[in-house]
Amino acid sequence: MGSVDATVRTSWLMRLARLQPWYLLTKYPNRLTRSVFAFVNAGISIGIMTGAASYTDQPLIFPSLGPSAFLFFYQPSAPSSSPRNAILAHGSAILIGWLCLRLFGIETPTAQIEAVALSLSLLSALMIATNLPHPPAASTTLIVSLGLITGAQQLIALMVAVVLLTMQAFVINRLSGISYPLWKPHSESDGQSLVAAPLETRSASSPTDPYAAIADQLIRRERVVPPGDSR
């Protein structure tokens, strides 16, 4: 009975593995695989956010969410795509934009220029000084400092939208077999690939991890043997 259960479990793991980016990258062109991955998952994540915005009648969709979604699914291993950078950078952008709006107002063209220029300058300096770069946040601070969104409830909704989108990115990337961080980046070096090459990390895999063993066997095109099966 145990052998049958292990075989069924292995079969499902293998089917799931064949749909994940690291395996598709061994079968299809890199650019095509990455494009399809971003197409499907960016559409799903923004579609969910749009539905939530329509249902709650809150501004859960705003322009800078698009670039954030692109980063989440194009370079999920990059530090700028990590939950820490996305959430703290957008939160800082909202706060700085609001403070500059309150300081200068938007009653005159000069005041508007000062509010926008200072908000972007402060956010840029802050993201670099704190090592929390997330480029889409620059759009967020402009939206707020321009006075396009001013109410406290609306500003809170912006932050909620960022958190929800980041949570979606975590779930989707993890289900896709990508080691997307829970909070801070895995490393401070820019990740340029969609997912770490399994062939390069195979030696670091735990020998007791059946999923890692299946991944190795799939890439080497070996017959997948269920755990505990000596055949």
Beta strands, then each sheet from edge to edge (+ up, - down):
end
